[in-house]
Amino acid sequence: MPYEFIALVVSFAPLFSKPVFQHAQVLLMGAILAPGKRTVTSALRVMGLSQDAQFQNYHRVLIRVVSLNSRDEVLSAEFHKIRGSQRTQVP
């Protein structure tokens, strides 16, 4: 795997706990390698983990990513509102 790609993936590590980040890496690699639809099932299948007893943990990773993304969108919108109101309050 190219160093630049590894560095990009690792840059997201602080957003997750160690176990969740390990699952996220598996899903990412599986999504890259999976033919057809990019689902959790196809990603795990191509990574040889379709029979993993902790299958639900991989689905939880996606829920975590979506909640982080939603939170970031809200925070970004709030930041822009605050910043916009500060600009209009200039004497």
N, C-alpha and C positions, 0 to 999 in steps of 0.2 A: 504494500500500500504506500502511495507517495507520502512523503513527510508533510507536505502542505495539507493534505487531507487529514492526516492524523492530528496535526496541530489544530485544525478547525474543529474537529470532533471533540478533542480534549478541552477546548476553550469553553465548552458547555458544561463541563463536569461540576463547577461550583453551583450550578442550578439544581443539582440532584444529590440525594444521598448516594453513598458508594454502591449499595446493592441496586438501586434504581438506575444509576448510570450504567452499570454493567448490563442490565437488561436492555437499556436504550441502545447501547452499542450493538448488541446482538440483533435487535430489530432493524437498526440502520443498515447493517451489512446484509441482513436477509432481504430487506427491501431493494437494495442495490442489485443483489444477485437473483432475486426471484423473477421468473418469467410471468408475463400476464399481469393480473391484478395484484396490487401491492397491499395485501391484507396481513394481519398478524399471523394467521394460519399459514399463508404461503411463505412468509418470511421465516417462520419457525421450521417449516418443512424443509426449505432449502438449506437451513443451517443444521439440519439433522435433529431438531428438537420437537418434532410434532407430537411425540409421546411424553413430553416433559410433564411430570406430576404437578409442577407449579405453573402451569399454562396461564392461569388467571393473572399472575404477576405481570406478564408481558402486556396484557390488556390494561392493567393499572398504570403502566408507564405512559400509555397514550392519554389516559385520563389526566395524568399529572401534567403532561405537556400542554394539553388543551387548557387546563386551568391556569397554568403559567401564562400562556398566550393571552387568555382573556383578561387576567389581572394586569398584564403589561399594557394591553390596549386601553383599559380603564385608567390606569395611572398616566399613560401618555395623554389621553384626552383631558384629564384633570390638569395636568401640567400646562397644556396649551391654553386651557381656559384661564388658569391663574396668570400665566404669562401675558395673555391677551388683555386681561383686565388691568394688569400693571401698566401696560402701554397706554391705555386710555386714561389713566389717572395722573399722567404727567402734567404738572402745573404750567 
